[in-house]
Amino acid sequence: MYQDATFSIKEKLLILCEGPHDRAFLRALLKKYHISGFQTTDPTDLGEQRGGHTFWLKSLNRIVVTPKAETVRGIIVMGDNDLKPADRLSSIVTAISSCDAFPANGTKLPVPTQAEQIVEGAPSVMILMVPLGGKKGNLETLCLPPARRAAPENVLQCVDQFKSCAGWSETRNSKAEIRALISCIHKKDPELAFSRVWEECPSLIPLEDNDFVPLVDLLKEFKAASNS
């Protein structure tokens, strides 16, 4: 039973991601590069109590039964690679292939077999794994180099010292380092949530950094393919 029945389809292109932080990043990125026509969603937006990579199938099944789902021209599923990129990709491929058909027309989602592959159909589908290129990590791993380039040198020295003392695990390193940078730089609110960075202090992780261009190009390519 879904806890939230307020989700509705407002655009022809959907991006399903893992959670609210990913949605905030994508909304800011799409706005920055003037890419219209996309609607972002995640498991919490679709009625789950939390997000994460275990809700792909339930989230997709929720989307296909939403009124006007048959009007969607394209769906992107964006997940983190974490420490096992192949396993994380496989879980999304399995979810897409197992997803219910659209009730309105009986159409099943086309299934990409690799990341960044656009499979055209009604709708078209693409899987995006972050960081791009099959690298281990997560959204924060993508955002960390731009954040470090934007940070003052004295802040980087403090964060690096803290990192050396803290001994964060590989899975938490990028998240913890981003958290430390936010706390050091955004003195007005050291607890500023990652999801609010681009609303309250966009210079912390500048989206004009070249590291984001490949992702922007993929979003533009998918939009063009889905609207053709």
Contacts in CASP RR format, 6 or more apart in sequence:
PFRMAT RR
TARGET T0000
AUTHOR 0000-0000-0000
METHOD contacts of the structure
MODEL  1
MYQDATFSIKEKLLILCEGPHDRAFLRALLKKYHISGFQTTDPTDLGEQR
GGHTFWLKSLNRIVVTPKAETVRGIIVMGDNDLKPADRLSSIVTAISSCD
AFPANGTKLPVPTQAEQIVEGAPSVMILMVPLGGKKGNLETLCLPPARRA
APENVLQCVDQFKSCAGWSETRNSKAEIRALISCIHKKDPELAFSRVWEE
CPSLIPLEDNDFVPLVDLLKEFKAASNS
2 46 0 8 1.000
2 47 0 8 1.000
2 62 0 8 1.000
3 47 0 8 1.000
3 48 0 8 1.000
3 49 0 8 1.000
4 45 0 8 1.000
4 46 0 8 1.000
4 47 0 8 1.000
7 41 0 8 1.000
7 45 0 8 1.000
7 46 0 8 1.000
7 47 0 8 1.000
7 62 0 8 1.000
7 66 0 8 1.000
8 66 0 8 1.000
8 67 0 8 1.000
8 68 0 8 1.000
9 39 0 8 1.000
9 63 0 8 1.000
9 66 0 8 1.000
9 67 0 8 1.000
9 68 0 8 1.000
9 69 0 8 1.000
9 71 0 8 1.000
9 72 0 8 1.000
10 39 0 8 1.000
11 37 0 8 1.000
11 38 0 8 1.000
11 39 0 8 1.000
12 37 0 8 1.000
12 71 0 8 1.000
12 72 0 8 1.000
12 73 0 8 1.000
12 74 0 8 1.000
12 226 0 8 1.000
12 227 0 8 1.000
13 37 0 8 1.000
13 38 0 8 1.000
13 39 0 8 1.000
13 72 0 8 1.000
13 73 0 8 1.000
13 74 0 8 1.000
13 75 0 8 1.000
13 76 0 8 1.000
13 222 0 8 1.000
13 223 0 8 1.000
13 226 0 8 1.000
14 38 0 8 1.000
14 39 0 8 1.000
14 40 0 8 1.000
14 41 0 8 1.000
14 63 0 8 1.000
14 72 0 8 1.000
14 74 0 8 1.000
14 75 0 8 1.000
14 76 0 8 1.000
15 26 0 8 1.000
15 38 0 8 1.000
15 39 0 8 1.000
15 40 0 8 1.000
15 41 0 8 1.000
15 75 0 8 1.000
15 76 0 8 1.000
15 77 0 8 1.000
15 78 0 8 1.000
16 41 0 8 1.000
16 42 0 8 1.000
16 56 0 8 1.000
16 59 0 8 1.000
16 60 0 8 1.000
16 63 0 8 1.000
16 75 0 8 1.000
16 76 0 8 1.000
16 77 0 8 1.000
16 78 0 8 1.000
17 23 0 8 1.000
17 26 0 8 1.000
17 40 0 8 1.000
17 41 0 8 1.000
17 42 0 8 1.000
17 77 0 8 1.000
17 78 0 8 1.000
17 79 0 8 1.000
18 42 0 8 1.000
18 43 0 8 1.000
18 51 0 8 1.000
18 52 0 8 1.000
18 53 0 8 1.000
18 78 0 8 1.000
18 79 0 8 1.000
18 80 0 8 1.000
19 42 0 8 1.000
19 43 0 8 1.000
19 44 0 8 1.000
19 51 0 8 1.000
19 52 0 8 1.000
20 42 0 8 1.000
20 44 0 8 1.000
20 45 0 8 1.000
20 51 0 8 1.000
20 195 0 8 1.000
21 139 0 8 1.000
21 193 0 8 1.000
21 194 0 8 1.000
21 195 0 8 1.000
22 40 0 8 1.000
22 42 0 8 1.000
22 78 0 8 1.000
22 79 0 8 1.000
22 139 0 8 1.000
23 40 0 8 1.000
23 41 0 8 1.000
23 42 0 8 1.000
23 45 0 8 1.000
23 195 0 8 1.000
24 194 0 8 1.000
24 195 0 8 1.000
24 196 0 8 1.000
24 197 0 8 1.000
24 198 0 8 1.000
24 199 0 8 1.000
25 139 0 8 1.000
25 143 0 8 1.000
25 195 0 8 1.000
25 198 0 8 1.000
26 38 0 8 1.000
26 40 0 8 1.000
26 78 0 8 1.000
27 40 0 8 1.000
27 198 0 8 1.000
28 198 0 8 1.000
28 199 0 8 1.000
28 202 0 8 1.000
28 207 0 8 1.000
29 35 0 8 1.000
29 207 0 8 1.000
29 212 0 8 1.000
29 215 0 8 1.000
29 216 0 8 1.000
29 219 0 8 1.000
30 36 0 8 1.000
30 38 0 8 1.000
30 40 0 8 1.000
30 219 0 8 1.000
32 207 0 8 1.000
32 208 0 8 1.000
33 207 0 8 1.000
33 216 0 8 1.000
33 219 0 8 1.000
33 220 0 8 1.000
35 216 0 8 1.000
35 219 0 8 1.000
35 220 0 8 1.000
35 223 0 8 1.000
37 223 0 8 1.000
38 219 0 8 1.000
38 223 0 8 1.000
41 59 0 8 1.000
41 63 0 8 1.000
42 51 0 8 1.000
42 52 0 8 1.000
42 59 0 8 1.000
43 50 0 8 1.000
43 51 0 8 1.000
43 52 0 8 1.000
43 55 0 8 1.000
43 58 0 8 1.000
43 59 0 8 1.000
44 50 0 8 1.000
44 51 0 8 1.000
46 55 0 8 1.000
46 58 0 8 1.000
46 59 0 8 1.000
46 62 0 8 1.000
46 63 0 8 1.000
47 62 0 8 1.000
48 55 0 8 1.000
48 58 0 8 1.000
48 59 0 8 1.000
53 79 0 8 1.000
53 80 0 8 1.000
53 82 0 8 1.000
53 88 0 8 1.000
53 91 0 8 1.000
56 77 0 8 1.000
56 91 0 8 1.000
56 92 0 8 1.000
56 95 0 8 1.000
56 96 0 8 1.000
57 94 0 8 1.000
57 95 0 8 1.000
57 98 0 8 1.000
57 99 0 8 1.000
60 75 0 8 1.000
60 77 0 8 1.000
60 95 0 8 1.000
60 96 0 8 1.000
60 99 0 8 1.000
60 100 0 8 1.000
60 109 0 8 1.000
61 99 0 8 1.000
61 100 0 8 1.000
63 69 0 8 1.000
63 72 0 8 1.000
63 75 0 8 1.000
64 99 0 8 1.000
64 100 0 8 1.000
64 101 0 8 1.000
64 102 0 8 1.000
64 103 0 8 1.000
64 109 0 8 1.000
65 100 0 8 1.000
65 103 0 8 1.000
69 102 0 8 1.000
69 104 0 8 1.000
70 102 0 8 1.000
70 104 0 8 1.000
70 105 0 8 1.000
70 107 0 8 1.000
72 123 0 8 1.000
73 122 0 8 1.000
73 123 0 8 1.000
73 124 0 8 1.000
73 226 0 8 1.000
73 227 0 8 1.000
74 123 0 8 1.000
74 124 0 8 1.000
74 125 0 8 1.000
74 222 0 8 1.000
74 226 0 8 1.000
75 109 0 8 1.000
75 123 0 8 1.000
75 124 0 8 1.000
75 125 0 8 1.000
75 126 0 8 1.000
76 125 0 8 1.000
76 126 0 8 1.000
76 127 0 8 1.000
76 128 0 8 1.000
76 219 0 8 1.000
76 222 0 8 1.000
77 92 0 8 1.000
77 95 0 8 1.000
77 96 0 8 1.000
77 125 0 8 1.000
77 126 0 8 1.000
77 127 0 8 1.000
77 128 0 8 1.000
78 127 0 8 1.000
78 128 0 8 1.000
78 129 0 8 1.000
78 130 0 8 1.000
79 88 0 8 1.000
79 92 0 8 1.000
79 127 0 8 1.000
79 128 0 8 1.000
79 129 0 8 1.000
79 130 0 8 1.000
80 88 0 8 1.000
80 129 0 8 1.000
80 130 0 8 1.000
80 137 0 8 1.000
80 138 0 8 1.000
80 139 0 8 1.000
81 88 0 8 1.000
81 89 0 8 1.000
81 129 0 8 1.000
81 130 0 8 1.000
81 131 0 8 1.000
81 134 0 8 1.000
81 135 0 8 1.000
81 136 0 8 1.000
81 137 0 8 1.000
81 138 0 8 1.000
82 88 0 8 1.000
82 136 0 8 1.000
82 137 0 8 1.000
82 138 0 8 1.000
82 171 0 8 1.000
83 136 0 8 1.000
83 137 0 8 1.000
83 170 0 8 1.000
83 171 0 8 1.000
85 129 0 8 1.000
85 134 0 8 1.000
85 135 0 8 1.000
85 136 0 8 1.000
88 129 0 8 1.000
89 114 0 8 1.000
89 115 0 8 1.000
89 127 0 8 1.000
89 129 0 8 1.000
92 127 0 8 1.000
92 129 0 8 1.000
93 111 0 8 1.000
93 112 0 8 1.000
93 113 0 8 1.000
93 127 0 8 1.000
96 109 0 8 1.000
96 111 0 8 1.000
96 112 0 8 1.000
96 125 0 8 1.000
96 127 0 8 1.000
97 111 0 8 1.000
99 108 0 8 1.000
99 109 0 8 1.000
101 107 0 8 1.000
101 108 0 8 1.000
102 108 0 8 1.000
107 122 0 8 1.000
109 123 0 8 1.000
109 125 0 8 1.000
110 119 0 8 1.000
110 120 0 8 1.000
110 121 0 8 1.000
110 124 0 8 1.000
110 125 0 8 1.000
111 119 0 8 1.000
111 125 0 8 1.000
112 118 0 8 1.000
112 119 0 8 1.000
112 125 0 8 1.000
112 126 0 8 1.000
112 127 0 8 1.000
114 127 0 8 1.000
115 127 0 8 1.000
115 128 0 8 1.000
115 129 0 8 1.000
115 132 0 8 1.000
115 133 0 8 1.000
115 134 0 8 1.000
116 126 0 8 1.000
116 127 0 8 1.000
116 128 0 8 1.000
116 129 0 8 1.000
116 132 0 8 1.000
116 133 0 8 1.000
116 218 0 8 1.000
117 126 0 8 1.000
117 127 0 8 1.000
118 124 0 8 1.000
118 125 0 8 1.000
118 126 0 8 1.000
118 221 0 8 1.000
118 222 0 8 1.000
118 225 0 8 1.000
119 125 0 8 1.000
119 126 0 8 1.000
120 225 0 8 1.000
120 226 0 8 1.000
123 226 0 8 1.000
124 222 0 8 1.000
124 225 0 8 1.000
124 226 0 8 1.000
126 218 0 8 1.000
126 222 0 8 1.000
128 215 0 8 1.000
128 218 0 8 1.000
130 137 0 8 1.000
130 138 0 8 1.000
130 139 0 8 1.000
130 141 0 8 1.000
130 142 0 8 1.000
130 215 0 8 1.000
131 137 0 8 1.000
131 138 0 8 1.000
131 141 0 8 1.000
131 142 0 8 1.000
132 142 0 8 1.000
132 214 0 8 1.000
132 215 0 8 1.000
132 218 0 8 1.000
135 141 0 8 1.000
136 170 0 8 1.000
137 171 0 8 1.000
137 174 0 8 1.000
138 174 0 8 1.000
138 175 0 8 1.000
140 174 0 8 1.000
140 175 0 8 1.000
140 177 0 8 1.000
140 178 0 8 1.000
140 194 0 8 1.000
141 174 0 8 1.000
142 211 0 8 1.000
142 212 0 8 1.000
142 215 0 8 1.000
143 174 0 8 1.000
143 178 0 8 1.000
143 205 0 8 1.000
144 174 0 8 1.000
144 177 0 8 1.000
144 178 0 8 1.000
145 209 0 8 1.000
145 211 0 8 1.000
146 205 0 8 1.000
146 206 0 8 1.000
146 207 0 8 1.000
146 209 0 8 1.000
146 211 0 8 1.000
146 212 0 8 1.000
147 178 0 8 1.000
147 181 0 8 1.000
147 204 0 8 1.000
147 205 0 8 1.000
148 156 0 8 1.000
148 181 0 8 1.000
149 209 0 8 1.000
150 203 0 8 1.000
150 204 0 8 1.000
150 205 0 8 1.000
150 206 0 8 1.000
150 209 0 8 1.000
151 159 0 8 1.000
151 181 0 8 1.000
151 184 0 8 1.000
151 185 0 8 1.000
152 185 0 8 1.000
155 181 0 8 1.000
155 184 0 8 1.000
155 185 0 8 1.000
158 184 0 8 1.000
159 177 0 8 1.000
159 180 0 8 1.000
159 181 0 8 1.000
159 184 0 8 1.000
162 180 0 8 1.000
163 173 0 8 1.000
163 176 0 8 1.000
163 177 0 8 1.000
163 180 0 8 1.000
166 176 0 8 1.000
168 176 0 8 1.000
168 177 0 8 1.000
178 194 0 8 1.000
178 205 0 8 1.000
179 194 0 8 1.000
181 204 0 8 1.000
182 190 0 8 1.000
182 192 0 8 1.000
182 194 0 8 1.000
182 197 0 8 1.000
182 201 0 8 1.000
182 204 0 8 1.000
183 190 0 8 1.000
183 191 0 8 1.000
184 190 0 8 1.000
185 201 0 8 1.000
185 204 0 8 1.000
186 192 0 8 1.000
186 200 0 8 1.000
186 201 0 8 1.000
186 204 0 8 1.000
189 200 0 8 1.000
192 200 0 8 1.000
192 201 0 8 1.000
197 204 0 8 1.000
197 205 0 8 1.000
198 205 0 8 1.000
198 207 0 8 1.000
END
